[in-house]
Protein backbone atom coordinates (compact mmCIF):
# COMPACT_ATOMS: atom_id res chain seq x y z
CA UNK A 1 0.00 0.00 0.00
CA UNK A 2 1.41 3.42 -0.87
CA UNK A 3 2.46 5.72 1.95
CA UNK A 4 -0.63 7.73 3.07
CA UNK A 5 1.57 10.65 4.12
CA UNK A 6 2.94 10.84 0.59
CA UNK A 7 -0.53 10.80 -0.93
CA UNK A 8 -1.74 13.42 1.55
CA UNK A 9 1.15 15.68 0.61
CA UNK A 10 0.54 15.08 -3.10
CA UNK A 11 -3.14 15.96 -2.70
CA UNK A 12 -2.26 19.13 -0.81
CA UNK A 13 0.00 20.21 -3.67
CA UNK A 14 -2.71 19.48 -6.24
CA UNK A 15 -5.40 21.47 -4.42
CA UNK A 16 -3.49 23.75 -2.03
CA UNK A 17 -6.31 26.19 -1.32
CA UNK A 18 -8.96 23.57 -0.60
CA UNK A 19 -6.53 21.47 1.43
CA UNK A 20 -5.45 24.51 3.45
CA UNK A 21 -9.05 25.49 4.15
CA UNK A 22 -9.83 21.95 5.27
CA UNK A 23 -6.76 21.90 7.52
CA UNK A 24 -7.71 25.28 9.00
CA UNK A 25 -11.26 24.08 9.65
CA UNK A 26 -9.98 20.95 11.39
CA UNK A 27 -7.60 23.06 13.47
CA UNK A 28 -10.40 25.42 14.56
CA UNK A 29 -12.61 22.42 15.26
CA UNK A 30 -9.92 21.02 17.54
CA UNK A 31 -9.73 24.31 19.46
CA UNK A 32 -13.53 24.45 19.80
CA UNK A 33 -13.79 20.82 20.96
CA UNK A 34 -10.91 21.23 23.42
CA UNK A 35 -12.59 24.31 24.89
CA UNK A 36 -15.97 22.60 25.20
CA UNK A 37 -14.43 19.52 26.83
CA UNK A 38 -12.33 21.64 29.20
CA UNK A 39 -15.36 23.60 30.37
CA UNK A 40 -17.67 20.59 30.69
CA UNK A 41 -15.08 18.48 32.53
CA UNK A 42 -14.55 21.29 35.03
CA UNK A 43 -18.30 21.50 35.63
CA UNK A 44 -18.51 17.73 36.13
CA UNK A 45 -15.87 17.88 38.89
CA UNK A 46 -18.26 19.89 41.07
CA UNK A 47 -20.38 16.87 41.96
CA UNK A 48 -22.09 16.55 45.33
CA UNK A 49 -20.10 15.46 48.37
CA UNK A 50 -22.24 13.00 50.39
CA UNK A 51 -20.65 14.25 53.62
CA UNK A 52 -21.39 17.91 52.89
CA UNK A 53 -24.84 19.45 52.75
CA UNK A 54 -26.88 22.55 53.61
CA UNK A 55 -29.90 23.15 55.77
CA UNK A 56 -32.48 25.91 55.42
CA UNK A 57 -35.22 26.56 57.96
CA UNK A 58 -38.06 29.00 58.36
CA UNK A 59 -41.73 29.34 59.09
CA UNK A 60 -44.58 28.82 56.66
CA UNK A 61 -48.12 29.99 57.24
CA UNK A 62 -51.55 29.07 55.99
CA UNK A 63 -51.02 31.08 52.80
CA UNK A 64 -48.22 28.70 51.81
CA UNK A 65 -45.73 31.55 52.04
CA UNK A 66 -42.44 30.91 53.79
CA UNK A 67 -39.46 32.90 54.99
CA UNK A 68 -36.07 31.23 55.29
CA UNK A 69 -33.74 32.96 57.71
CA UNK A 70 -33.70 31.42 61.14
CA UNK A 71 -30.11 30.84 62.20
CA UNK A 72 -27.83 33.00 64.34
CA UNK A 73 -24.13 32.46 65.14
CA UNK A 74 -24.87 32.13 68.85
CA UNK A 75 -26.97 29.02 68.10
CA UNK A 76 -24.09 27.04 66.56
CA UNK A 77 -22.72 25.56 69.82
CA UNK A 78 -26.13 24.17 70.75
CA UNK A 79 -26.66 22.71 67.28
CA UNK A 80 -23.17 21.14 67.27
CA UNK A 81 -23.83 19.53 70.66
CA UNK A 82 -27.01 17.89 69.36
CA UNK A 83 -25.36 16.53 66.19
CA UNK A 84 -22.40 14.30 67.09
CA UNK A 85 -21.94 13.11 63.48
CA UNK A 86 -21.39 16.66 62.24
CA UNK A 87 -17.75 17.74 62.09
CA UNK A 88 -18.09 21.42 61.14
CA UNK A 89 -21.01 23.84 61.03
CA UNK A 90 -21.10 27.38 59.71
CA UNK A 91 -23.62 29.96 58.55
CA UNK A 92 -24.28 32.02 55.44
CA UNK A 93 -26.52 35.05 55.38
CA UNK A 94 -27.19 38.15 53.37
CA UNK A 95 -25.14 41.31 53.84
CA UNK A 96 -25.46 44.93 52.84
CA UNK A 97 -22.81 45.61 50.24
CA UNK A 98 -24.25 46.75 46.94
CA UNK A 99 -22.61 50.21 47.04
CA UNK A 100 -18.87 50.55 47.69
CA UNK A 101 -16.42 53.46 47.56
CA UNK A 102 -12.73 53.42 46.70
CA UNK A 103 -10.47 56.28 45.64
CA UNK A 104 -13.35 58.77 45.69
CA UNK A 105 -15.39 56.69 43.23
CA UNK A 106 -18.49 54.67 43.96
CA UNK A 107 -19.12 51.22 42.59
CA UNK A 108 -22.22 49.07 42.47
CA UNK A 109 -21.84 45.33 42.65
CA UNK A 110 -24.10 42.34 42.95
CA UNK A 111 -24.79 40.05 45.84
CA UNK A 112 -22.93 40.32 49.14
CA UNK A 113 -23.03 37.64 51.82
CA UNK A 114 -21.85 37.27 55.39
CA UNK A 115 -20.31 34.01 56.58
CA UNK A 116 -18.26 32.40 59.28
CA UNK A 117 -14.59 31.40 58.98
CA UNK A 118 -15.36 27.84 57.80
CA UNK A 119 -17.48 28.82 54.80
CA UNK A 120 -14.67 28.42 52.26
CA UNK A 121 -13.95 24.88 53.42
CA UNK A 122 -17.60 23.84 53.53
CA UNK A 123 -18.69 25.44 50.26
CA UNK A 124 -15.62 24.48 48.22
CA UNK A 125 -14.88 28.15 47.54
CA UNK A 126 -11.65 28.56 45.60
CA UNK A 127 -9.29 31.22 46.93
CA UNK A 128 -7.02 32.72 44.27
CA UNK A 129 -5.02 35.06 46.51
CA UNK A 130 -4.63 35.64 50.22
CA UNK A 131 -6.75 33.81 52.77
CA UNK A 132 -10.38 33.52 53.78
CA UNK A 133 -12.00 35.42 56.64
CA UNK A 134 -10.68 34.75 60.11
CA UNK A 135 -13.75 36.24 61.75
CA UNK A 136 -12.22 39.59 62.71
CA UNK A 137 -14.37 42.68 62.05
CA UNK A 138 -13.49 44.73 58.97
CA UNK A 139 -12.21 41.84 56.86
CA UNK A 140 -13.48 41.26 53.32
CA UNK A 141 -13.05 38.75 50.53
CA UNK A 142 -13.81 39.95 47.00
CA UNK A 143 -14.18 38.11 43.73
CA UNK A 144 -11.48 38.30 41.08
CA UNK A 145 -13.70 40.22 38.68
CA UNK A 146 -14.73 42.80 41.22
CA UNK A 147 -11.14 43.20 42.46
CA UNK A 148 -10.15 44.20 38.92
CA UNK A 149 -13.03 46.65 38.65
CA UNK A 150 -12.32 48.18 42.05
CA UNK A 151 -8.50 48.25 42.17
CA UNK A 152 -7.47 47.92 38.52
CA UNK A 153 -3.95 46.54 38.11
CA UNK A 154 -3.13 47.01 41.80
CA UNK A 155 -2.92 44.02 44.09
CA UNK A 156 -6.21 43.72 45.95
CA UNK A 157 -4.65 42.28 49.13
CA UNK A 158 -4.46 44.85 51.89
CA UNK A 159 -6.53 47.43 50.04
CA UNK A 160 -9.24 49.22 52.04
CA UNK A 161 -12.58 50.51 50.78
CA UNK A 162 -15.80 51.79 52.27
CA UNK A 163 -19.06 49.92 52.34
CA UNK A 164 -21.72 52.60 51.91
CA UNK A 165 -24.61 50.14 52.08
CA UNK A 166 -26.57 49.72 55.28
CA UNK A 167 -30.03 48.22 55.63
CA UNK A 168 -30.54 49.93 58.97
CA UNK A 169 -29.15 53.36 58.11
CA UNK A 170 -26.00 52.98 60.21
CA UNK A 171 -22.60 54.50 59.44
CA UNK A 172 -20.55 53.21 56.54
CA UNK A 173 -17.86 50.62 57.34
CA UNK A 174 -14.26 50.42 56.21
CA UNK A 175 -13.34 46.97 54.91
CA UNK A 176 -9.89 45.57 54.20
CA UNK A 177 -9.33 42.88 51.56
CA UNK A 178 -7.72 39.73 52.96
CA UNK A 179 -8.43 37.43 50.03
CA UNK A 180 -9.50 37.20 46.39
CA UNK A 181 -11.85 34.38 45.42
CA UNK A 182 -13.35 32.68 42.46
CA UNK A 183 -17.18 32.89 42.64
CA UNK A 184 -18.91 29.66 43.73
CA UNK A 185 -19.41 27.35 40.78
CA UNK A 186 -23.03 26.33 41.28
CA UNK A 187 -24.63 29.52 42.58
CA UNK A 188 -26.09 31.69 39.83
CA UNK A 189 -26.03 34.72 42.14
CA UNK A 190 -22.42 34.23 43.19
CA UNK A 191 -21.36 36.82 45.74
CA UNK A 192 -18.69 39.33 44.81
CA UNK A 193 -18.20 40.39 48.43
CA UNK A 194 -18.01 38.29 51.61
CA UNK A 195 -17.84 39.83 55.08
CA UNK A 196 -17.78 38.26 58.57
CA UNK A 197 -21.12 37.26 60.01
CA UNK A 198 -22.31 38.59 63.36
CA UNK A 199 -25.40 38.40 65.51
CA UNK A 200 -26.35 41.97 64.65
CA UNK A 201 -26.34 41.25 60.91
CA UNK A 202 -29.34 42.25 58.84
CA UNK A 203 -31.96 39.57 59.37
CA UNK A 204 -30.90 36.03 60.27
CA UNK A 205 -28.70 33.62 58.37
CA UNK A 206 -30.54 31.70 55.70
CA UNK A 207 -28.21 28.72 55.28
CA UNK A 208 -26.57 26.34 57.71
CA UNK A 209 -23.57 24.62 56.12
CA UNK A 210 -22.68 21.19 57.47
CA UNK A 211 -19.70 18.92 56.96
CA UNK A 212 -20.15 15.47 58.42
CA UNK A 213 -17.50 13.27 59.86
CA UNK A 214 -16.08 10.93 57.17
CA UNK A 215 -18.69 8.38 56.13
CA UNK A 216 -21.39 9.75 58.46
CA UNK A 217 -23.23 11.98 56.02
CA UNK A 218 -26.60 10.24 56.44
CA UNK A 219 -26.42 10.23 60.23
CA UNK A 220 -25.26 13.86 60.33
CA UNK A 221 -28.14 14.96 58.11
CA UNK A 222 -30.71 13.28 60.35
CA UNK A 223 -29.12 14.64 63.54
CA UNK A 224 -28.79 18.22 62.25
CA UNK A 225 -32.38 18.33 60.99
CA UNK A 226 -33.60 17.04 64.35
CA UNK A 227 -31.39 19.54 66.17
CA UNK A 228 -32.76 22.44 64.13
CA UNK A 229 -36.35 21.38 64.79
CA UNK A 230 -35.65 21.04 68.52
CA UNK A 231 -33.80 24.36 68.76
CA UNK A 232 -36.22 26.53 66.79
CA UNK A 233 -39.58 24.87 67.47
CA UNK A 234 -42.00 27.52 68.67
CA UNK A 235 -39.62 30.45 68.21
CA UNK A 236 -40.78 33.45 66.26
CA UNK A 237 -44.32 32.17 65.83
CA UNK A 238 -45.94 35.27 67.27
CA UNK A 239 -44.71 37.59 64.56
CA UNK A 240 -45.35 34.98 61.89
CA UNK A 241 -48.89 34.08 62.89
CA UNK A 242 -51.49 34.61 60.17
CA UNK A 243 -55.25 34.76 60.23
CA UNK A 244 -55.39 31.89 57.77
CA UNK A 245 -53.66 29.53 60.20
CA UNK A 246 -50.80 29.07 62.61
CA UNK A 247 -47.30 28.95 61.17
CA UNK A 248 -45.24 25.78 61.27
CA UNK A 249 -41.52 25.19 61.22
CA UNK A 250 -40.19 24.10 57.82
CA UNK A 251 -36.73 22.53 57.67
CA UNK A 252 -34.97 21.22 54.57
CA UNK A 253 -31.64 19.50 54.18
CA UNK A 254 -30.29 19.77 50.64
CA UNK A 255 -27.29 18.70 48.64
CA UNK A 256 -25.35 21.18 46.53
CA UNK A 257 -27.32 20.46 43.34
CA UNK A 258 -30.68 20.63 45.17
CA UNK A 259 -29.81 23.95 46.79
CA UNK A 260 -28.49 25.55 43.61
CA UNK A 261 -30.58 27.99 41.66
CA UNK A 262 -32.51 26.81 38.63
CA UNK A 263 -30.26 29.08 36.57
CA UNK A 264 -28.13 27.14 34.12
CA UNK A 265 -24.88 28.67 32.98
CA UNK A 266 -25.22 28.93 29.15
CA UNK A 267 -21.49 29.18 28.45
CA UNK A 268 -20.75 25.40 28.42
CA UNK A 269 -23.73 24.82 26.13
CA UNK A 270 -22.64 27.61 23.79
CA UNK A 271 -19.15 26.15 23.55
CA UNK A 272 -20.63 22.70 22.90
CA UNK A 273 -22.88 24.05 20.13
CA UNK A 274 -19.98 25.92 18.55
CA UNK A 275 -17.82 22.79 18.69
CA UNK A 276 -20.59 20.72 17.09
CA UNK A 277 -21.01 23.33 14.33
CA UNK A 278 -17.27 23.31 13.63
CA UNK A 279 -17.27 19.52 13.46
CA UNK A 280 -20.10 19.58 10.92
CA UNK A 281 -18.32 22.22 8.82
CA UNK A 282 -15.08 20.22 8.93
CA UNK A 283 -16.86 16.99 8.00
CA UNK A 284 -18.59 18.66 5.04
CA UNK A 285 -15.32 20.19 3.86
CA UNK A 286 -13.50 16.88 4.04
CA UNK A 287 -16.38 15.09 2.32
CA UNK A 288 -16.38 17.54 -0.60
CA UNK A 289 -12.60 17.38 -0.87
CA UNK A 290 -12.66 13.60 -1.11
CA UNK A 291 -15.48 13.61 -3.67
CA UNK A 292 -13.71 16.13 -5.90
CA UNK A 293 -10.66 13.91 -5.98
CA UNK A 294 -12.59 10.87 -7.14
CA UNK A 295 -12.87 12.21 -10.68
CA UNK A 296 -9.31 13.53 -10.73
CA UNK A 297 -7.82 10.27 -9.52
CA UNK A 298 -10.18 7.90 -11.35
CA UNK A 299 -7.51 6.79 -13.89
CA UNK A 300 -4.96 6.35 -11.13
CA UNK A 301 -7.33 4.18 -9.09
CA UNK A 302 -8.41 2.24 -12.19
CA UNK A 303 -4.78 1.50 -13.09
CA UNK A 304 -4.11 0.25 -9.58
CA UNK A 305 -7.23 -1.93 -9.72
CA UNK A 306 -6.03 -3.38 -13.02
CA UNK A 307 -2.71 -4.19 -11.37
CA UNK A 308 -4.45 -6.19 -8.65
CA UNK A 309 -5.31 -3.65 -5.91
CA UNK A 310 -8.40 -4.70 -3.95
CA UNK A 311 -11.43 -2.52 -3.21
CA UNK A 312 -10.73 -2.86 0.49
CA UNK A 313 -7.21 -1.60 -0.02
CA UNK A 314 -8.43 1.45 -1.95
CA UNK A 315 -10.98 2.30 0.78
CA UNK A 316 -8.40 1.89 3.53
CA UNK A 317 -5.92 4.03 1.62
CA UNK A 318 -8.39 6.91 1.23
CA UNK A 319 -9.37 6.71 4.89
CA UNK A 320 -5.72 6.84 5.91
CA UNK A 321 -5.16 9.87 3.70
CA UNK A 322 -8.09 11.71 5.31
CA UNK A 323 -6.96 10.58 8.75
CA UNK A 324 -3.45 11.92 8.12
CA UNK A 325 -4.78 15.37 7.26
CA UNK A 326 -7.13 15.40 10.26
CA UNK A 327 -4.45 14.08 12.61
CA UNK A 328 -2.11 16.90 11.65
CA UNK A 329 -4.89 19.48 12.04
CA UNK A 330 -6.01 18.00 15.37
CA UNK A 331 -2.49 18.05 16.82
CA UNK A 332 -1.99 21.61 15.62
CA UNK A 333 -5.34 22.67 17.10
CA UNK A 334 -4.55 20.99 20.43
CA UNK A 335 -1.21 22.79 20.57
CA UNK A 336 -3.00 26.08 19.96
CA UNK A 337 -5.53 25.20 22.67
CA UNK A 338 -2.76 24.57 25.19
CA UNK A 339 -1.39 28.05 24.48
CA UNK A 340 -4.62 30.02 24.01
CA UNK A 341 -6.98 28.64 26.67
CA UNK A 342 -4.88 29.63 29.72
CA UNK A 343 -4.33 33.05 28.14
CA UNK A 344 -8.07 33.54 27.53
CA UNK A 345 -8.84 32.41 31.07
CA UNK A 346 -6.33 34.84 32.58
CA UNK A 347 -7.76 37.72 30.52
CA UNK A 348 -11.48 37.07 30.94
CA UNK A 349 -11.40 35.49 34.40
CA UNK A 350 -14.74 34.14 35.56
CA UNK A 351 -16.75 36.44 33.30
CA UNK A 352 -16.44 33.89 30.48
CA UNK A 353 -15.17 30.71 32.13
CA UNK A 354 -17.30 30.80 35.27
CA UNK A 355 -16.25 27.33 36.41
CA UNK A 356 -12.67 27.59 35.22
CA UNK A 357 -10.95 25.34 32.71
CA UNK A 358 -9.61 21.82 33.00
CA UNK A 359 -7.48 21.32 29.85
CA UNK A 360 -5.33 18.20 30.19
CA UNK A 361 -3.45 15.87 27.82
CA UNK A 362 -6.44 13.53 28.09
CA UNK A 363 -8.64 16.34 26.77
CA UNK A 364 -6.35 16.81 23.77
CA UNK A 365 -6.26 13.05 23.12
CA UNK A 366 -10.05 12.83 23.29
CA UNK A 367 -10.34 15.70 20.82
CA UNK A 368 -7.96 14.10 18.31
CA UNK A 369 -9.76 10.74 18.56
CA UNK A 370 -13.13 12.47 18.05
CA UNK A 371 -11.82 14.29 14.97
CA UNK A 372 -10.44 11.04 13.56
CA UNK A 373 -13.82 9.39 14.06
CA UNK A 374 -15.59 12.23 12.26
CA UNK A 375 -13.01 12.05 9.46
CA UNK A 376 -13.62 8.33 9.03
CA UNK A 377 -17.38 8.79 8.81
CA UNK A 378 -17.20 11.69 6.37
CA UNK A 379 -14.66 9.93 4.12
CA UNK A 380 -16.29 6.52 4.07
CA UNK A 381 -18.70 7.17 1.19
CA UNK A 382 -16.17 8.93 -1.09
CA UNK A 383 -13.70 6.12 -0.43
CA UNK A 384 -16.30 3.47 -1.20
CA UNK A 385 -17.28 5.29 -4.40
CA UNK A 386 -13.62 5.49 -5.49
CA UNK A 387 -13.19 1.76 -4.91
CA UNK A 388 -16.09 0.99 -7.29
CA UNK A 389 -14.12 2.21 -10.31
CA UNK A 390 -13.86 -0.54 -12.96
CA UNK A 391 -10.74 -0.64 -15.12
CA UNK A 392 -12.73 -1.84 -18.15
CA UNK A 393 -14.96 1.25 -18.10
CA UNK A 394 -11.95 3.55 -17.92
CA UNK A 395 -10.37 1.81 -20.92
CA UNK A 396 -13.53 2.31 -22.97
CA UNK A 397 -13.63 6.00 -22.02
CA UNK A 398 -9.97 6.36 -22.97
N, C-alpha and C positions, 0 to 999 in steps of 0.2 A: 504494500500500500504506500503511495507517495506520502511524503512528509506533509502533515496538515499545516505546519507553520509556513512551509514554502508556498503552499497553495494560498494561504491567507495573505501572505505578503504579495503574491502575484495578483490576487484579486484587488488588493488595495491600490496597486499601481495601475491596474486597468481602470478602476473607477475611484479615483482618489477622493473626489468630493463626497460621493455617496458613502464611501467607507468611513471617511472622517466624521461625517454627520452621525452615522450609526455609532461609531466609537464614542463620540461626544454624548450622545443620548444615553448610552450604556453607563458612561461615567457619571452623568448627572443622576441616573436612576440609582446607581450605587450610593451616592451621597444621600439621596432622598430616603432610600431604604435604611441605611445606617442610622440616619437621624430618627426615623420612625421607631426603629427597634431600640435605640438608646433611650428614647423617651418612654416607650411602653414598658421596657424592662425596669426602668427606675420606678415607675408607678407600681409595678407588680411587687416590688420589694417592700412596699408599705402595707403588707398584709397584717391582719389582726394578730395581736399577741394574746393567747388565751389567759395569761396571768396578769393582763393589764386591761382595765375597763374603767368606765365612768358611771357615775350615778347622778341623776337629777331628781329633785323632789320639790313639791309645791302643793298647793291646795286647789281643788277644783270644786266648783259649786254646781247648783242645779241647772245652770244655763250652759253647762258643759264648757265653760271657760276655765282656764287654768293659768296660774302664774308660777313659773319656776324661779326660785331664788330664795332658798331657805337656810343655807349654811353660813356659819360665821367661823372665823379662825379659832375662837375660844372653845368651840365645840369639838375640835379635832381630838384632844386627849380622851374625851369620853367615848367618841366613836372608835378610836384605836383600841381602847380597853375592851370594848364589846366585840371586837373582830380580831381574834387571835391569828387567823390565817392571813390577815393583811399585813404586808411588810411596810408599805409607805402610803400615806394619805396626804393629799394636798388639795387646795381649792383654786378655782378660777372664777373670777367675776368680771363685771364690766367696770370700766374706769373712764373718767372724764379726761379726754385728751385729743379732741378733734381740732384744737386751735393752739399752735405752738409758735414761739417767737425765738429767733436767733439772729444776731447781728443787726437788730433793728427791723428785720423783716418778719412778717407773719406767714405761717404756712398752715394749710388745712390738710389733714390726713384722715385716713379711714378709721377703722376700729381700734380701740385701745382696751386692753384688759389688765386686770390686776391679779397677781398670782403669788403663791408662796415659793420658797427657794427650791422645792423639788419638782416644780412644773416641767422644767426642761427634761429631766430624767423620765418622768412619767408620760409625757406627751410625745417623746421622741424628737423634740425640737433640736434642730441642728444649729449649733453656734459656729459662726464663721470667724469671729474675732472676739478676744476678751473672754469674759466669763458670764455666767448667768447671775441673777440677783442673789444676794446673800441675805436679804431681808432687811437691810438697813434703809432708813428713810432717805429719799432723794435719789435713789438709784434708778436707772432706766436701761432697758434693752430695746434697741430699735432694729428694724429690718434693714437689709442691705440696700434696698431701693430707696427707702426713706432717708437713710444716712447719706446717700449720694445727693438727694434733693436738698437736704438740710445743710450739709457741710461741704458739698462739692468734692474736690480732690483731697481735702484735709482728712486726716485720720479721725474717725468718729470717737475713738476711745479717749475718755477724759474730757470731752467737750461738754459744756453746760448750756442748757437752753431753758426757756421758761414755758411752763404749761399754763396757758391763759384760760383753759376750760375749767369750769367748776359748776357742778349741778346744783350746789347749794349756795352759790354766790360768794364763796370764801375767797381769800387772797390767792393770787397766782403762786405756783410753786416752782422752784428752781430744781431741775433734774440734771443729773450727771450720767453720761453714757458709760456703762461698764462692759457692754457687750453688743455685738452686731450679730443678728440671727438671720437664718433663712426662714421665711414664713412657713407655718405648718403645712404639710402636703395635702391633707384631706379636708381642710376647712376652707370653704369658699370665701369666707369673710376673714381671712387671715389677718391677725393684728399686726400693725406696724409699730406699735408701742406697747411695752409691758412695764408695769410699775409694781412695787411691792403691795401686797394686800394688807389691809388692816381692818379692825372692827368698825372703824368709823367710815368705811368706804361707802360710796353711794349704793344703797340697796344692800342686798345680801348676795353671797356668791351663788352662782347658778349651777356650778358643776363641781362635783367631788371626784377627784382623780384617785384611783386605787391601783396599787401594784401588789399583787399577792406574793406570798412566799412561793418559791419554785415548786410547781406541780400542784398548788393548792388554789388554783383559780376558781374552781366551782365552789369550794367551801368558802373562800373569801367573799365571793359574790353573795352567797346566801347570808353569811354573817353580817356583811356591811348593810345589806338591804334591811335585815332585821334590826340592826343597830339604829339605822336612820328612822325606821318606823317607831322604835321605842323612844328615841330621843326627842322627836318632833311631834309625836302624837298629841293632839289637843292644843298645840301652841299656835297662836296667831289666828285662831278660829273666830274670835270676836270681830276683828276687822274684816274678815273674809266672809262673814255670814251674809246670805242673800235671802230675800223673801221667797224665792223659788225653792229653797231647800238648804239644809246645813251643808257646809263644805266638808270634804273628806281629803285625807292625806293621799297624795299620789306619788309613788316612788317608782323610778325606772332605773334598771341597770342595763347599760348598753355597751356594746363593743365599739371600736373605732368606726367601722363602716356604718353601723346603725345610728351612731350619733352624728355622723357627718351630714352636711347639708345636701339637699337634693341637687344642688348645682353640680354639673359635670364640666370639668375643664375641657374646652373644645380643642386645645392645642394638640394633644396627642392624636385626636381624630383627624384634624386638618393635615398633620404630617402623614398620617396613614393614607388619607385620600390622595395627597400629592404623590406619595410613593407609588400607589397603585396606578395613578394616571401616567407617571413616568415609565412604569413597567409596560403598560399597554402601548405607549408611544414607541418604546424601544422594541417591543415584539413586532409591531407593525412595520417599523423600519427595517428590521432584520428579515422579516418575511418578504417584503418587497425587493430587498437586495438579493435574496436568494432566488426569487422568481425571475428577476431580470437576467440573472446569470445562466438560467437554464437554456435560453435561446442562444446566448453567446457561446456557451460551452457544449452545445449539443453535439457537434462533430467530434470534439475531444472525448466526450463520454461515449459516443457511439464507437469510436476507434478503440477505446479501452474495452468496451463490451465485446467487440469483434476479436480482441486479443485474449479473451477469456475472463475478464473481470466480472464478478457476480453482482447481481442487483444489491445484495446485502452489503457488499463492499463499497459500492457507490454511495448508498445511503449513509453508511458509517463514516465515509470520508467527508461527505458534506456536513454531517453533524459535528465532526471534529473541527472542520474549518470554522463553522459558526461558533463553536465552543471556544476556539482559540481567540477569536476576536472579542467575545464577551468576557473571557477570563482576563485578558489584558485590560479591558475597560473596567471590569469589576475591581481588579487590584489597584488600578490608578484611582478610581473613585474612592476606595477604602483608604488609600493613602491621603487623599484630599480631606476625607472625613476626619481622619486622625489629627490633621493640622487645623481644620476650620472649625470643628465643633467646640473644642475648648475655647477658641478665640471668640466665637459667637456667644458662648455662655458667659465668658468674662465681661463682654461688652453689654449684653442685654440683661444679665443677672436673672432674677426670677420673673421679670416682666414677660419673657417669652418662654423660658424653660422653668415653669413654676416648680416642678418636682426634681429639677436637676437633670443631669445626663449620666448615662451609664454605658459609655462606649468602651468595649473591650475587644480583644482579639477574637473572642467567640462571636461577637456581633459582626465583625468584618467577615469571618468565615461563613456565618449564616447568610450574609448578604450575597457573597460570591456564589454559594451553592444555590440560592434562590434564583439568581440571574442565569446560572447555567441551566437550571430546570426550565425557566422561561424560554431560553434560547433553543433548547431541545424541542420544546413543544411548537415554537414558531417556525422551526426549520424542518420539522418532520415532513410536512406535505410537499414543500419544494424539493426536498431530497428524494422523496418517493416518486415524484413526477419525473425527476431527472433520471432515476434508475429505470424508468419504463421506456427509455429511448431504445428503438430497435435498429441495429446496424443496417438491416436490409432496406428500411425506409429511407435512411440517410443516403444510401448509395443510389436509390432511385431519384432522390431529389438532386443529388450531385450530377 
